[in-house]
Amino acid sequence: MSDQAPQAHVELSLPSDDLVLPFQAEQADVLGRLVKLGPTVDTILSRHAYPEPVSRLLGEAVALTAMLGASLKSDGKLILQATTNGPVDLLVADYQVPGELRGYARFDADRLAALDTDDDAALLGHGHLAMTIDRGQDTERYQGVVPLEGEGLTEAADTYFRQSEQLPTFI
């Protein structure tokens, strides 16, 4: 017979798909959000016959938009838009409180086929990334714009937070 108490086994169960889960690590002074999209992003991507690299890029934009939009406290909308000179010349995703997501990518199939890589930076090229927060009729819109200078969407979002929000951010 053992003197040790039986160990409790705890299983964490998260909803399987379509969630934005905020978390906090108090001792590390870190706040964050975990984003997992399933049927929602599948629906967005299946509406258009996007090639795999474009689907991946739009999926990243939708996840980023969900992560940022979920921080809106009341009615409102967050719009992410990239306009570029790359094969994917327009990328738009928006989040409407309480959690509606939409997304669209416009691309040049010939330019996309000519690429020898599916790197996000090559897909986007140079241009601008804008994030717009619209909190409704009685408030002014806020928009932050950063250049896309041969980098991917995540790097551009990091640049946005460093320059516009001045928050230490990692995506």
Secondary structure, DSSP 4 states (H G I P E B T S, - for coil): --SSPPPP-------SSSEEEEEEEGGGTEEEEEEE-SHHHHHHHHTTT--HHHHHHHHHHHHHHHHHHTT--SS-EEEEEEEESSSEEEEEEEEETTTEEEEEEEE-HHHHHH-S---HHHHH-EEEEEEEEE--TTS--EEEEEEEES--HHHHHHHHIIIII------
